[in-house]
Amino acid sequence: MAFAPMGPEVSFFEVLDRHRESLLAALRRGGREPPSGGSRLASRFEDSVGLQMVSHCTTRKIKSDSPKSAQKFALILKILSMIYKLVQSNTYATKRDIYYTDSQLFGNQTVVDNIINDISCMLKVSRRSLHILSTSKGLIAGNLRYIEEDGTKVNCTCGATAVAVPSNIQGIRNLVTDAKFVLIVEKDATFQRLLDDNFCNKLSPCIMITGKGVPDLNTRLLVKKLWDTFHIPVFTLVDADPHGIEIMCIYKYGSMSMSFEAHHLTVPAIRWLGLLPSDLKRLNVPKDSLIPLTKRDQMKLDSILRRPYVTCQPFWRKEMEIMADSKMKAEIQALTFLSSDYLSRVYLPNKLKFGGWI
């Protein structure tokens, strides 16, 4: 059942529709993007998928008879035993559930997380195949309905509150939307402000998602599922700083730590909608609304500029060079100097109507 059209007139989405046609044409050409203005650290890059494991990556041996690795070996066997029981009984557990089966033994959640990642990488299967689910922190709102694995019907139509991203993305079915685009919002505060400004209804039909900073696995899986199901344009709204760019790259190209699962997680068709460093000068954002780059910021920016996928994104490189030359960064909230609702009333509508993405 389709949603009733609301919001802007059809002509508003003309540029978006042309962009979608170019994305579909790229898929027909074999998945390559159209031209645009531990052991897991060893990875390569494919523009149609994202970061990928290399065949000759460095490995680390864990041996039961080595004093240095005996404890790690024992913990791996314990978690493998738990995974075996989950698969045999066709039940699921979260990483948090596994940690709390013996919190004193594991010490902290990170130990469990790293071992589960190692097992996934070693067996070359997803966490879902291990019957381990991640706890979701992301939110979704907008023109989307679906049915969860247990039969629960979910309607994400924008209201005062959003819907939590499900913990079992592979289990959702019967997805229905008329959305013209998906907007990934870096921060929860910005996402909530757009909800308060009724952005989804004003720019309907659309879908809005936030991973509340660095996205969890389920948020990334949901973005991927939306792309694979509907092939509608996906845009990111992040701070004009190295941290925001890093988060955008995780959605688009993947992370080093999860490169073995990149084909399940990445959407290389994602575009950078804002906040662009060039927007700061264009909109005359005052200097007192900008923040100097820290030494850590500069190191992060230099690291991103050296990554292989930046070579096929000349417009991204130009924006990052603008940031590097100015030695300044800005949060999305810097736009409030123009007006409190400038982001939802002017900035995003104009960007989407006139193709202001890269």
Solvent accessible surface area in square Angstrom, and as a share of the most:
residue,aa,sasa,rsa
1,M,186,0.83
2,A,70,0.54
3,F,35,0.14
4,A,78,0.61
5,P,126,0.80
6,M,108,0.48
7,G,50,0.49
8,P,28,0.18
9,E,104,0.47
10,V,125,0.72
11,S,70,0.45
12,F,16,0.07
13,F,5,0.02
14,E,95,0.43
15,V,36,0.21
16,L,1,0.01
17,D,50,0.26
18,R,140,0.51
19,H,20,0.09
20,R,85,0.31
21,E,98,0.44
22,S,44,0.28
23,L,3,0.02
24,L,39,0.19
25,A,29,0.23
26,A,5,0.04
27,L,63,0.31
28,R,176,0.64
29,R,145,0.53
30,G,60,0.58
31,G,25,0.24
32,R,149,0.54
33,E,29,0.13
34,P,22,0.14
35,P,136,0.85
36,S,20,0.13
37,G,28,0.27
38,G,66,0.64
39,S,26,0.17
40,R,35,0.13
41,L,115,0.57
42,A,30,0.23
43,S,27,0.18
44,R,112,0.41
45,F,42,0.17
46,E,61,0.27
47,D,26,0.14
48,S,43,0.28
49,V,36,0.21
50,G,0,0.00
51,L,9,0.04
52,Q,29,0.13
53,M,45,0.20
54,V,21,0.12
55,S,119,0.77
56,H,156,0.69
57,C,28,0.17
58,T,99,0.58
59,T,105,0.61
60,R,141,0.52
61,K,171,0.72
62,I,47,0.24
63,K,112,0.48
64,S,69,0.44
65,D,121,0.63
66,S,25,0.16
67,P,130,0.81
68,K,202,0.85
69,S,14,0.09
70,A,40,0.31
71,Q,122,0.54
72,K,54,0.23
73,F,62,0.26
74,A,56,0.43
75,L,11,0.05
76,I,24,0.12
77,L,91,0.45
78,K,70,0.30
79,I,0,0.00
80,L,53,0.26
81,S,52,0.34
82,M,35,0.15
83,I,11,0.06
84,Y,138,0.52
85,K,134,0.57
86,L,26,0.13
87,V,68,0.39
88,Q,121,0.54
89,S,67,0.43
90,N,110,0.56
91,T,64,0.37
92,Y,74,0.28
93,A,15,0.12
94,T,32,0.18
95,K,34,0.14
96,R,108,0.39
97,D,73,0.38
98,I,1,0.01
99,Y,27,0.10
100,Y,133,0.51
101,T,80,0.47
102,D,53,0.27
103,S,40,0.26
104,Q,174,0.78
105,L,74,0.37
106,F,6,0.02
107,G,51,0.49
108,N,73,0.38
109,Q,34,0.15
110,T,81,0.47
111,V,43,0.25
112,V,0,0.00
113,D,34,0.18
114,N,68,0.35
115,I,1,0.00
116,I,0,0.00
117,N,16,0.08
118,D,33,0.17
119,I,1,0.00
120,S,0,0.00
121,C,20,0.12
122,M,116,0.52
123,L,87,0.43
124,K,172,0.73
125,V,52,0.30
126,S,14,0.09
127,R,16,0.06
128,R,47,0.17
129,S,63,0.41
130,L,7,0.04
131,H,23,0.10
132,I,2,0.01
133,L,27,0.13
134,S,6,0.04
135,T,92,0.54
136,S,29,0.19
137,K,80,0.34
138,G,1,0.01
139,L,27,0.14
140,I,0,0.00
141,A,1,0.01
142,G,3,0.03
143,N,12,0.06
144,L,0,0.00
145,R,63,0.23
146,Y,5,0.02
147,I,30,0.15
148,E,45,0.20
149,E,94,0.42
150,D,117,0.60
151,G,37,0.35
152,T,66,0.39
153,K,166,0.70
154,V,19,0.11
155,N,79,0.41
156,C,2,0.01
157,T,70,0.41
158,C,17,0.10
159,G,40,0.39
160,A,89,0.69
161,T,108,0.63
162,A,25,0.19
163,V,43,0.25
164,A,67,0.52
165,V,3,0.02
166,P,12,0.07
167,S,48,0.31
168,N,20,0.10
169,I,4,0.02
170,Q,82,0.36
171,G,13,0.12
172,I,6,0.03
173,R,108,0.40
174,N,94,0.48
175,L,27,0.13
176,V,45,0.26
177,T,21,0.12
178,D,57,0.29
179,A,6,0.04
180,K,62,0.26
181,F,0,0.00
182,V,1,0.01
183,L,0,0.00
184,I,1,0.00
185,V,0,0.00
186,E,5,0.02
187,K,46,0.20
188,D,47,0.24
189,A,65,0.50
190,T,5,0.03
191,F,0,0.00
192,Q,59,0.26
193,R,92,0.34
194,L,0,0.00
195,L,9,0.04
196,D,107,0.55
197,D,23,0.12
198,N,65,0.33
199,F,0,0.00
200,C,4,0.02
201,N,39,0.20
202,K,101,0.43
203,L,8,0.04
204,S,9,0.06
205,P,17,0.10
206,C,2,0.01
207,I,0,0.00
208,M,0,0.00
209,I,0,0.00
210,T,0,0.00
211,G,0,0.00
212,K,79,0.33
213,G,14,0.14
214,V,74,0.43
215,P,10,0.06
216,D,23,0.12
217,L,19,0.09
218,N,4,0.02
219,T,0,0.00
220,R,12,0.04
221,L,18,0.09
222,L,0,0.00
223,V,1,0.01
224,K,40,0.17
225,K,50,0.21
226,L,1,0.01
227,W,17,0.06
228,D,71,0.37
229,T,68,0.39
230,F,32,0.13
231,H,49,0.22
232,I,8,0.04
233,P,1,0.01
234,V,0,0.00
235,F,0,0.00
236,T,0,0.00
237,L,0,0.00
238,V,2,0.01
239,D,5,0.03
240,A,1,0.01
241,D,16,0.09
242,P,1,0.00
243,H,94,0.42
244,G,0,0.00
245,I,0,0.00
246,E,27,0.12
247,I,0,0.00
248,M,0,0.00
249,C,1,0.01
250,I,18,0.09
251,Y,3,0.01
252,K,0,0.00
253,Y,0,0.00
254,G,4,0.04
255,S,23,0.15
256,M,79,0.35
257,S,54,0.35
258,M,11,0.05
259,S,2,0.01
260,F,27,0.11
261,E,6,0.02
262,A,1,0.00
263,H,96,0.43
264,H,76,0.34
265,L,2,0.01
266,T,2,0.01
267,V,1,0.00
268,P,13,0.08
269,A,11,0.08
270,I,0,0.00
271,R,11,0.04
272,W,0,0.00
273,L,0,0.00
274,G,0,0.00
275,L,0,0.00
276,L,11,0.05
277,P,7,0.04
278,S,38,0.25
279,D,3,0.02
280,L,17,0.09
281,K,174,0.74
282,R,144,0.53
283,L,25,0.12
284,N,120,0.61
285,V,12,0.07
286,P,47,0.30
287,K,170,0.72
288,D,130,0.68
289,S,33,0.21
290,L,31,0.16
291,I,69,0.35
292,P,85,0.53
293,L,17,0.08
294,T,73,0.42
295,K,160,0.68
296,R,201,0.74
297,D,20,0.10
298,Q,63,0.28
299,M,124,0.56
300,K,69,0.29
301,L,2,0.01
302,D,68,0.35
303,S,36,0.23
304,I,0,0.00
305,L,25,0.13
306,R,181,0.66
307,R,48,0.17
308,P,70,0.44
309,Y,2,0.01
310,V,1,0.00
311,T,107,0.62
312,C,52,0.31
313,Q,3,0.02
314,P,72,0.45
315,F,90,0.38
316,W,2,0.01
317,R,78,0.29
318,K,128,0.54
319,E,15,0.07
320,M,0,0.00
321,E,73,0.33
322,I,62,0.31
323,M,2,0.01
324,A,32,0.25
325,D,119,0.62
326,S,58,0.38
327,K,115,0.49
328,M,48,0.22
329,K,32,0.14
330,A,1,0.00
331,E,73,0.33
332,I,4,0.02
333,Q,70,0.31
334,A,11,0.09
335,L,2,0.01
336,T,73,0.43
337,F,82,0.34
338,L,71,0.35
339,S,32,0.21
340,S,73,0.47
341,D,45,0.23
342,Y,31,0.12
343,L,20,0.10
344,S,1,0.01
345,R,130,0.47
346,V,35,0.20
347,Y,7,0.03
348,L,0,0.00
349,P,20,0.12
350,N,72,0.37
351,K,15,0.06
352,L,0,0.00
353,K,69,0.29
354,F,142,0.59
355,G,25,0.24
356,G,29,0.28
357,W,35,0.12
358,I,29,0.15
